[in-house]
Amino acid sequence: MKEIHAHEVLHMMEGHNYSEETLKEAIIRQFGEESRFYTCSANNMDIDTLIVFLKRKGKFLNTNNGFTVDTSKVCNH
């Protein structure tokens, strides 16, 4: 099982708008359905858990067409 830092997902989102469903589809295409994700404060997250986590942390910016990544809230460590 591959573990990927959540920053990879946030960078993938740059310049694109998503709904929760289209974001999930894009993550599956990019990283695979069985991938697990981690951050500094959480690990072993599946895709659904990751999306909820990022939303709760305020990493998404609402747009007219759904949401995108709020690049001002992406740390680069």
N, C-alpha and C positions, 0 to 999 in steps of 0.2 A: 504494500500500500504506500502510495506516494504522499508525503506531507509537504504542503506548500504554504508559504507565508501569505497572509491575507493581503499584503501590499501588492502581490502579483495580480490579484483580482482587481484591486483598486486601480492599478495602472492600466489593466486591460480595459477598464470602463471609461477611461479618459476619452472625451470627444464623442461619446455615444449615449443615447437615451435608452432606458430600460423600464419594463414593468418587472415585478418580481419573477414572473414566469419566463420572460425573455432573458433576464439576467441568469436565471438558473440554466437555461438552455445554452447560453454563451459560456458559462463556466464549465458545463459538461463537455462542450465542443473543445474548449481550450485545454482543460486539465484532466478530463475523464470523470466518469460518474462515481467511481470508487475513491477518488482523491479525498484526503483529509487536509484540514487547514489549521493553522495556528497563528497566534499573535503573541505579544509580550505577556498578555494576561489570560489567555485561554489556549487550549490545544485540543487536538483530536475532534475537530468540528466537521460534520458533514456539510454538504452544500446548503441545506435548509437552515441549519443552525448558524452557519456563517452569515447568511443573508440577514437573519434576525439580529445577530450580534452587531454587524456593521450598521444596520439601521438604528439600533439602540444607542450605539456610540456616536451617532450623528454624522456618519461618513457620507451620507447621500444628500444631494441637493435636488429639491423638487423642480421640475421643469413643466412646460405645457404638455409634453409628451411622456410623462412618467417621472423618472429621476435619473440622475447621473452621479458621478463621484464629485464630492466637494473637495477639490484639490488642495484647498487651504487646510484641510483636516487630515492630510496624509503625511505622517512622519516618515522620514527616510533613513531610519537607522538599520 
